[in-house]
């Protein structure tokens, strides 16, 4: 029986971080499931278009990848998303999988869960970034954020960190709550004069390069420095973290069995 794993992420146009994060997770899955075909799909049509036109690299959408697998005779397909939270991107992917399940094109088609989904995932994530937290006096994570209700995951993670005694970590988001304004308020209330900025995202791509540490006046780095705070930069996506990668492997194992 032909079996495949489809690894789905938003994608990135930056080759350096793609190799260190998305490709690194894919390679670990290939090593763990050597008797499965491992394929890639991106959900961002903009990223797919840029890669095709600029680099001559073609990446399928989830629908396109699943159609190919069906045409090639695959009977079992397991989809592992590399999303961080179960937001709109994940829900859209879930709808696609449900559509294919309804058509009964495969003997089995199952969808794994994002990095943060169940309560235990928060603890696994904290363990994954524990060394980074303990090496820095004050750490500010910049998440993407969402207008979806799943954005509450960031606040739950913040409370989980506090419960673990990590009161030197602040989580803000680009799109959603908490924002950089909230982070600034917490920093001022705690009389903090130096922080390390780190992306709380799978890849260190456009948001990390521009919104987090860009030279523009609206970047988090510029906002913090304007307030007289010394800023250090940790420029690595979560996908580079081996322990973080293991969360995805665990979730994949849950559906493959």
C-alpha positions in Angstrom: 0.0 0.0 0.0 1.4 3.4 -1.1 1.6 5.8 1.9 2.5 9.4 2.1 3.0 12.3 4.5 2.1 15.8 3.4 3.9 18.5 5.4 1.9 21.8 5.1 3.0 25.2 6.2 2.2 28.8 5.2 5.6 28.9 3.5 8.3 31.5 3.1 10.2 33.2 0.3 13.4 33.3 2.3 15.6 30.3 1.3 17.9 30.5 4.3 15.2 30.1 6.9 13.2 27.7 4.8 16.2 25.2 4.8 16.7 25.7 8.6 13.1 25.3 9.6 10.5 23.8 7.1 13.1 21.6 5.3 14.6 20.5 8.6 11.2 19.3 9.9 10.6 17.5 6.6 14.0 15.8 6.8 13.3 14.6 10.3 10.0 13.2 9.1 11.7 11.5 6.2 14.2 9.9 8.6 11.5 8.8 10.9 9.2 7.4 8.2 11.6 6.2 5.6 8.9 3.9 4.0 6.6 6.9 3.4 6.7 9.4 0.5 7.1 12.9 2.1 5.7 15.8 0.2 5.5 19.6 0.8 2.7 22.0 0.4 2.3 25.7 1.2 -0.9 27.5 1.9 0.2 30.9 0.8 -0.5 31.5 -2.9 1.6 34.6 -2.8 4.7 32.7 -1.5 4.0 30.0 -4.1 3.9 32.6 -6.9 7.1 34.4 -5.8 9.0 31.1 -5.6 7.8 30.1 -9.0 8.5 33.4 -10.8 11.7 34.3 -9.0 13.4 31.0 -8.3 11.8 28.5 -10.6 10.7 26.5 -7.6 7.2 25.0 -7.7 5.4 24.2 -4.5 1.9 22.7 -4.5 -1.1 24.0 -2.6 -2.6 21.4 -0.2 -5.4 20.7 -2.7 -2.9 20.3 -5.6 -0.6 18.0 -3.6 -3.5 15.8 -2.5 -4.8 15.5 -6.1 -1.3 14.5 -7.3 -1.0 11.9 -4.6 -4.4 10.4 -5.6 -3.4 10.3 -9.3 -0.2 8.6 -8.4 -2.0 5.9 -6.5 -1.4 6.7 -2.9 -3.9 5.0 -0.6 -3.0 6.4 2.8 -2.1 10.1 3.3 -1.2 11.7 6.6 -1.1 15.5 6.7 1.1 17.3 9.3 0.6 21.1 9.5 3.5 23.2 10.7 1.2 25.9 11.9 1.7 27.2 15.4 -1.9 27.7 16.6 -5.2 26.2 15.4 -6.2 29.4 13.7 -7.9 30.3 10.3 -5.0 28.7 8.3 -5.4 25.4 10.1 -9.2 25.6 9.9 -9.0 26.1 6.1 -6.7 23.1 5.9 -9.1 21.1 8.0 -11.9 21.9 5.5 -9.8 20.8 2.6 -9.1 17.4 4.3 -12.8 17.0 5.2 -13.6 17.6 1.5 -11.2 14.8 0.4 -12.5 12.5 3.2 -16.0 13.0 1.8 -15.0 12.1 -1.7 -13.4 8.8 -0.3 -10.5 9.1 -2.8 -8.1 7.6 -0.3 -8.4 4.5 1.9 -7.3 6.7 4.8 -6.6 10.5 5.1 -5.9 12.0 8.5 -4.8 15.5 9.7 -2.4 16.2 12.5 -2.6 19.1 14.8 -0.5 22.4 15.1 2.3 22.9 17.6 -0.1 24.3 20.2 -3.4 22.3 20.4 -3.7 20.4 23.6 -2.8 21.5 27.1 0.3 19.3 27.2 1.6 21.1 24.1 2.2 24.2 26.1 4.5 22.4 28.5 6.4 20.8 25.6 6.9 24.2 24.0 8.1 25.7 27.2 10.6 22.9 27.5 11.7 23.5 23.9 12.6 27.2 24.6 13.7 26.8 28.2 17.4 27.2 27.5 16.7 30.4 25.5 14.6 31.8 28.4 17.2 31.0 31.0 20.1 32.5 29.0 18.4 35.9 28.7 17.6 38.3 31.5 14.4 39.4 29.7 13.0 37.8 26.6 10.4 39.3 24.3 8.8 36.9 21.9 7.1 38.3 18.8 4.3 36.1 17.5 2.3 36.6 14.3 -1.0 36.8 16.0 -4.5 36.4 14.6 -8.0 37.9 14.6 -9.2 34.3 15.1 -10.3 33.2 18.6 -7.3 30.8 18.7 -5.2 33.9 19.3 -5.9 33.3 23.0 -3.2 30.6 22.8 -0.6 33.3 23.2 -2.1 34.5 26.5 -2.5 30.9 27.8 1.2 30.4 27.0 2.1 33.6 28.8 0.2 32.4 31.9 1.8 29.0 31.6 5.3 30.6 31.6 4.4 32.6 34.7 3.2 29.4 36.4 6.5 27.8 35.7 8.3 30.8 37.3 9.4 32.4 34.1 8.4 36.0 34.8 11.2 37.3 32.5 9.3 36.4 29.3 6.8 38.6 27.5 4.8 37.5 24.4 3.4 40.0 22.0 1.9 39.7 18.5 2.0 41.6 15.2 -1.7 41.0 14.5 -3.7 40.6 17.6 -3.4 40.8 21.4 -1.1 41.3 23.2 0.5 44.0 21.0 3.8 45.7 21.2 2.0 48.5 23.2 1.1 45.9 25.8 4.7 44.6 25.9 6.0 48.1 26.3 3.7 48.7 29.2 4.9 45.5 31.0 8.5 46.4 30.4 8.0 49.9 31.8 6.1 48.6 34.8 9.0 46.2 35.6 11.7 48.9 35.0 13.4 46.7 32.4 16.3 48.3 30.6 17.5 45.5 28.3 15.7 42.8 26.4 16.3 40.1 23.8 13.9 40.0 20.9 13.1 36.6 19.4 10.6 35.5 16.8 7.9 33.2 18.1 7.2 31.8 14.6 8.2 28.7 12.7 10.5 30.7 10.3 12.5 33.9 10.8 11.1 35.4 7.6 9.5 38.7 6.6 8.0 39.5 10.0 11.2 38.8 11.8 13.4 40.8 9.4 11.1 43.8 9.1 8.5 44.0 11.9 10.8 42.7 14.6 14.3 44.0 13.9 14.0 46.2 10.8 15.5 49.7 10.7 12.1 51.3 10.1 10.5 53.3 12.9 7.7 50.9 13.4 9.8 47.8 14.1 9.7 46.5 17.6 13.5 47.1 17.8 13.1 50.7 16.9 10.1 51.2 19.3 12.0 49.7 22.2 15.2 51.6 21.5 13.3 54.9 21.2 12.1 54.2 24.8 15.8 53.9 25.9 15.9 50.1 26.1 18.9 48.1 24.9 17.8 45.5 22.4 19.6 42.2 21.6 18.4 40.1 18.7 17.9 36.3 18.6 17.2 35.7 14.9 16.2 32.1 14.8 12.7 30.6 13.9 11.2 28.1 16.3 11.6 25.5 13.5 15.3 25.5 14.0 14.8 24.2 17.5 15.2 20.4 17.7 12.9 20.0 20.7 10.3 22.2 19.0 10.5 20.0 15.8 9.7 17.0 18.0 6.3 18.4 18.9 5.3 18.0 15.2 6.8 14.5 15.1 4.7 13.6 18.2 1.6 14.9 16.6 2.3 13.1 13.4 2.8 9.8 15.3 -0.6 10.3 17.0 -2.3 10.0 13.6 -0.1 7.4 12.0 -0.1 5.2 15.1 
